[in-house]
Amino acid sequence: MNPLIYKCPVCGENLTITHLFCSHCRTMIEGKFSLPSTPFGNLSVDQLQFLLVFIRCEGKFNRMEEELKLSYPTLRSRFNDILYIMGYEVEANEDQPVISAHDRKNILDDLNSGKISAGEAQTRLQGSTKKVEK
C-alpha cells in the first residue's frame, strides 16, 4: 500500500479525499473528506524521519551526531528549519557550543589524562578556542 500524500504532486495544493474503502468487508464510501490539520502535514518525509530520530535520541543532539554522522550546526539548522515550517519562531542562540561529539570526547580525554586544566576543558567545551591559564 502506498503512503498517504497530502499535497498534489503536480501543483502542490492540498488534496481532498473522495473515497474510503474497508478491505475487510469491502465497503466503499464516497464523499468529500478532509484530513485533520496538523503542523506535521507540511513536513517532508526526510524531516519527519529527522524528528523520529530526535525523539528516539530524547532530543539530545550529541546522540544524534553519533547516529546520523552530522555536525551540531547541521543538526541545529535542520531542526530550526522544521520549527520554522511548523510555524514556530526560531530564536538565534549564540551561546550554543559548536563542537562535535568527537572533539568533545577528545577534550574530556585530555582533561582525564591531565593534559589540560578543568578551566581550559570548560572553555573548549563551550566552543571557545582561547587558552585558559592554569
N, C-alpha and C positions, 0 to 999 in steps of 0.2 A: 504494500500500500504506500502511496506517495505521501510525503508530509504536507500538511495544510499550508497553503500560501495565503497571505493576507493582501498582497499588492498585485496588481495586474503586471505581468512581465513585459507588456508592450508599452503602456502609458504611465504606469506607476500609481494609478489611482487605487483606492480601496475596492476590494472585490465584495460582491454580495452573494450569499449562499442562497441557492434556489431549490435545492433538493436535499433531503435527508433520507438515509436508507439504513434499515436494520438487516444485518447479514444473517441474523438468527431466524427471524420469521419472514424475511424478505418484504417487509412493509416499506413503501416509499411514500414520503410526504413531500409535496411540492408547495412552495410559497416563497416568501422573501424573508430571510432570516439574517440577523446581524450577529457578529461576534462581540463578546464583551470587550470593551476598550480597556487596554492596559498600557502602561508605559513600555512594556516589553515588546509590543507589537511593531515598533519602529526599528528594532534592533536586527542586525544581520545574523545569520547562523553563526558566523565566527565570533561576533560579540556575545551572543548567548552562551557559546561554548566557553568564552573567557570568563563570564560570570559564574558558570558552573565550577570552573577551576578555582575562582576566587572564593566561592562558598566552601568547596572541599578543603581549601587551604586556610579556612577560617579567617579570611581577609588579611592574611599575613603575606606581604609582598616578598619577604625573604624566602618563604617556602615556594612562592610562585616563580621566583627567579630560578630556583633549582629545577622545578618541574618543567617550566616552559623554555628554559635556557634563554631568557631575555633579561636585559638590564632593568634596574629600578626605574630609570627615566622612561624607558619604553613602556613598561607596565603602567606607570603612573599616567602617561599620555593616553594609552588605550582606555584606562579606567575613566579619565576625565572626559574623553570622547563619548563614552557610554552615558555618563552622567548628563552631559550636555544634550544628547539625543533624547534622553528620558525627560528632559525639561527642568533639570536641576541646575542651579548656579554652581559654577566651579570656581572655588577660591584658590588663588595662587598662594602657595605655601613655600616660601623661600627657605624655611627652616628645615625642610626635609632633607636627610642625607642622600647624596647621590653616590652611593658606594655599593659595589657588587657584593654578593654573598661570598665570593672567593676572596676579595680584598678584606672583607670583614673578618673572615676566618684567619687570614694571614696576620692581621693586626692583633687578634686575640692570641694567636700562637706566639707572636713576638712578645706580647705582654707576659704570657705564661712562662716563657723562657728567660725573661728578664732583659731582653734586648731594648725594650722601651719602657718608659715610666707609665704609671696609671694615667697621669695627666695627658701625656702625649697620645696614649691609646684613645682616651676620651675625645681629644681634639680630632684625631684621624677618623674615629667612628662617626663623628658629627659632620664629616665631609670636608674638613679643612685640611690643607696640606702644610700649614705653617708648623714649625717645630716649637715644642714647649720645653723650657728649661727644666732640668731635673732638680 
